[in-house]
Amino acid sequence: MCSKGVIKNVFPGSNSAYGFYSLYNHIYGPQAARVYVIKGGTGVGKSSFMRAIGDEMLRHGLDVEYHHCASDNDSLDGVVIPGAGVALVDGTAPHVVDPVYPGAVEEIINLGAFWDGAALSGKKGPIIRLTGEIGRHFSQAYRLLAASRLYLQGIEECFRQAGEEDAAGSGGEAALDRIFLQLAREILGGKKGDYGPRRPRRLFATAITPRGTVSYLHDLAGGLPYVYVLRGEPGTGKEKIIGRLLDAASAKGLFVEAYHCALDPCRVDHLVIPQLKVALINSVEPHIYDVPGVYREASTGVEVEKMPPGLRAESEDFRRHYREALQGAVSFLQKAKLLHDELESYYTAQVDFAAVDRLRKEVLERIWKYTG
């Protein structure tokens, strides 16, 4: 009997200050042997279809990646079986995935073929109403996430200013340069990959969901022997250090997993370099990394207690507004989830799940030939 495979949990998208932000083009790469793009509306069993296949792979000792849905904590948007070069992805809105190499790599699985269209047409009115209400709640959530980002920028400005006023010089570009150079020497000195410059894989370790901010950061980094943690408040330059190390590692030909900020996906918060068994973590609210015994820690700036009183009060005011806006956004995501569950019930009642299960077993048989 094979030992059970290892699960890796990530998010391929997040509800962000810019709306829904998709990194679904990083679920699988051009090296994939086979990709099954699952189509069909809500409630047809796409997530259960993928999860059942992933669970079967795990039972037979294969490692599996579960790519979680940011808008429905109990659903999956993708499953990857790295050892087989196989991926299954939800190809429906808001993260539409269409084949790039149809037939040669990707294959469409249409679960919408198993619903009773005639019965659903009789539910047109409530389906249209619920779909509109769900969209409105998401729009309100995104407005509040945009506001929370503005308040976060206010916090960052306070700490930037405090760093410039710090007589001890713990802030500033020179201090950031010293931290970067030390980390670069320790992590990358004398290391190189097998190829030339490599494109990083970009995903989310944390996402803003109906259950609040959910993070898999501890799982991703917890099994690695070399975990470097950057501590410091927003605006103290951690993202600059992480960005420079990402560029340096990629230039050396090392494969890097770059995990983006859930609220502001233009920023990278964390790096994992599998070849070196290294993780570099930005430990800050809402993803504080509190695991004891990390390999190395570094601080990038002024502590709250040492700030000038005026700037400290200003930063605390911005932080309060930031948290309130974020919680307000989560409240709208929760309402959208409840409406989505109601919408889903109209579809699940009209789906032939026995037929879906038969197709799942057929696809599973096709996948086995890629497992070697």
N, C-alpha and C positions, 0 to 999 in steps of 0.2 A: 504494500500500500504506500503510495507516494505521500510525503509530507505536504502539508497545505502550503500553497503559494503565499506570497506577501502582497498585501493590499497597499496601494498608494492612493491617497485621497487629495484631489485638487479641484479647483474651479476653472472652467474655461471662459467664464464671463462674470461680470459683476454689474450690479445696479450702482451707477456712479454719478458724479456731478455733471457728466456729459450725457446722461441717459444710460441705456443699456450698452455696455461696452463689451464687445466680443473679441476673444482671442481664439476662436474656434479653428482658425487656420493653423493653429499650433497643436491641436489635439493629435494629429498624425502628420508625418512628413513624407517627402517624395520617396523614401525608402520603403514605405508600407507595401506589403505584398497584396493585401486585400482590405478594402474599406466598404462597409455596408452602411449606406446612407438611409436612415429610417424616416419615411414620410408618413403622413397621416395626421389628422387633427388631434385636438386634445382628447384625452380619455380613451384612446384606442390601444393603450398598453405598450407604448414605445419604451418607457423606462423599465417596466417589468420584463419586457422582451430582452433588453440589453443586460439587465442585472442577472437574470437567470443564466444567461450564457457566461457572464463573468464568474458567477458563483461555481458553475460547473468546471471552468478552467482552474479556479482556485483549488477545488477538491482534488484535481489531478496534478497539483504541484506547480502550476504555472503562476507567475506573478501577474497581477492585474492592476490597472489604473482605473479608478472610478472617478469620472468627471461629473461633479455634482451641479445641479441646477441652482442658481442663485435666487431664483424667485419661488422655488418650491423645494424646501429642505429635504423632502423625502424622495425626490425624483433625481434621476440621472440624465445627463445630456450626452454622455459618451462613455464608452468602455474601450480600453486599449489592452491588448495582450502582447506586450513587447516581444516575448520569446517566439511568438508566431508571426509577428509583423502584421497583425490583424487589428482593425479598429471598427467599432460600431458607433455611429454618431446620429443624434437627432438632427434632422435636416430641415425642421420647420421654423417658422418665425418665433422669436425675433432674431434667430441666428441661422438664417437660411444657408444650407450647405448644398451645393450642386456639384456633380462630378466634374473633375478637371480632366481625368483620363477615363471616361466612361467605358465600362467593359474591361479595359486593360487593368485598372486598379479598383475603381469604384463600381459598386452595384447598388441600384436603388431597390429598397424593400418598401412596398406600399401597403401599410396596414389599413389605410383608408378603404381598401377593397373589401374589408370584412365588416363594414357597417351597413345598416339598412338605411339607404339614402331616402327612400320614400317616407319612412317613419320620421327621419330627422327633418324633412321638409315641413312636416306638420308642426315642428317646434321652432320654426323660423323666427317668430316674434321674440320669444324670450332669449334665444341664442344671440340675436342681433343686439338686444338690450343689454345683456350681460357682457358681451364683448366690448360694447361702447363704455360701460361703466368700469370695466377692468382697465381699459386704456386711460380713462380719466384719472383713476386712482394712481396709476403708474406715473402719469404726467405730474400730478401733485407731489408724489414722492421725489421725482427728479428735481422739481423746483426747490424743495427743501434740502436735497443733497447739494445742489448748486450753492445754496445759501450757507450750508455747513462748510463748504470749501472756502468761501469768502471769509468766514469767521476763523477758519484754520489759518488762512493767510495773515489775518490780524495777529494771531498768536505768534506766528513765525516772525513777523516784523518786530514784535516786542523782544523776542530773544536775539534777533540779529542786532538790534540796537543795544541790548544789554551786553552782548559780546564785544561790540565796538567800544563800550564804555568800561569794560573790565580792565582794571589797571594791571591785573596779574597777567593779562595776555592769554588767558585760556581759550579765548575765541579767536576769530580771524583766519584768513587764508593760510598764513604760515603754519598755524597749528593743524589745520586740515591737511596741508601738504605733508607734515611730519607723520600723521596717522596713516595717510595713504601709502607713503613710501615704506613705512614699517610693515604694513599689511602686505603690500606688494612683494617685498623681499621674502617674508615668511611663507606666503601662500604660493607665489608664482616664481620665485627665484629658482632658476635652473630647470623649470618645468616647461614642457611643450607638448602639444598634441601630436597626433599622427598625420594631420593634414595641415593645409594652410588656414587662413582666417575662417572661422566658422560662424554661422548664423545661430544666435541663441534661441532656445525654445522659451516662449513667453506664455505664462499662465498666471493664475492667482492662487495664493495660499490662503487668502482671506477674502470673504465676500460679504456684502451688506444684503441681508436676507429678511424674510418675514419674522425670523426668530432673533433678529438683531445681527450684530457682527459675529460671524462664525469663521473660525480659523482652524486650518489643519497644519499650522506652522510647526507645532511641537512634534507632530508625526513625521513631517518631512525632514526635520533636522535632528530629531532625537536619536536616530540610529547611527549618526555619523560621529567619528572620533574627533574631528576638528571643527568645532563650532565657534566662530568668532562673533561676538555680540557688540554692536555699536549702541551705546546708551546716550541719551541726550534729548532735549526737548525739540519740538518742531522749529525749524529755522536755524539750527546749529550746524548744518552742512553735511549731515549724514548721507543724503541722497547724492551729493557730489562725489563723495568717496566711493559709494557703491557704483555709481555710473562709471567712474574712471577704472575701477577694478573690473567691471564687466567688459569694457573696451579692451583693457590690457589682456585679460584672459582669452577673449575671443580672437585677438590678434595673434596670440601664441598658438592658435589652433585647438584650444581646449573647448570642449562642449560645455556650455553653461545653461542652466535653467534659471531664467530671470523671472522673479515673481513680482508682479506690479501692485501698486497701491490700489485698493478697492475703491476708494473715494476719488482719487485723482490718478487714473491709469497712465497718464503721461510720465509718471515717476516709477522707478523700480525700487522696491523696498528690500528685497532679499535676493541672494544668489545661492545656488547650489552647484558645485562643480563635482559631478559624480566620480570622474577619473581620479581626483585628488581626495575624495571623501571629505570635502570641505563645504561648510555652509557659512554664509555671512548674513547676519540677521540685524535688521533695524528694529530694535526693541523700543516701541513707543505705543501709547494708546492708539487703537484698541487691541494691538497684538503685542502685549508685553511678554517677553521671553524670560520666564522665571525658573528655568531648569537649573538646578545647582551643578557645579562642577564643569562649567563650559571651559573650552580650551583657552580662550583669550577674550578679554573685555577691553573696550576703549570708550572713553567719554569725549564728546565733541563740543561741550560748551558749558555755559553758566547754569548752575542749579537754580531752581525757583527761589530757594531760601536766600540766595546771595544777590538776587536782582534788586536794583533800586526800587524803593517802595512804589513810586508812581507807575513804573513799567510792570511791576508785579501785579498791582491792582488791575491795570489795563489788560494784562494777559489773562487773569482769572475771569474778568468780565467776558472777554472773547471766548474763553473756554466754556463758560456756562452757556452762552448762546450757541456755540458749536454743538454741544451735547444735546441741547433742546431741539435744534434743527434736525440733527441726526435721528433722535428718537421720534420726532414727528414724521420723518420719512419712513421709518420702520413701521409706524402705525398705519400709514397708507399702504405699504407693502402687505401688511397683515390683512387689511380690508380687501385688497386685490386678490390675495390668496383665497379668502373665503368665497369671493364671487367666482373665482376660477374653479373651486371645488364644486360649486353649484352648476356652473356651465359644463364641467366634466361629466356630471351625473346624467345629463341629457344624452351624451355620447356613449358612455359605458353601458347604458341600458339597451343600446342598439348595436352592440358589437358582438360578433360571433367569436368569442374567445377560444373556443375549441379549435377553430380554424387557425387563429393566431398561434396557438400552441403547436399545432402540427407544422406550421411554417417555421417556427423557432427551432424545432427539432431537425428540420431539413437544413436550415442554415448552420446549426451546430455541427451536423455531419460534414458540411462543406469546410467548416473551419478546422476540423481535426486534421485535414491533409496538410495544413500549413504549420502544424505543431511539430513536425518532424518525427 
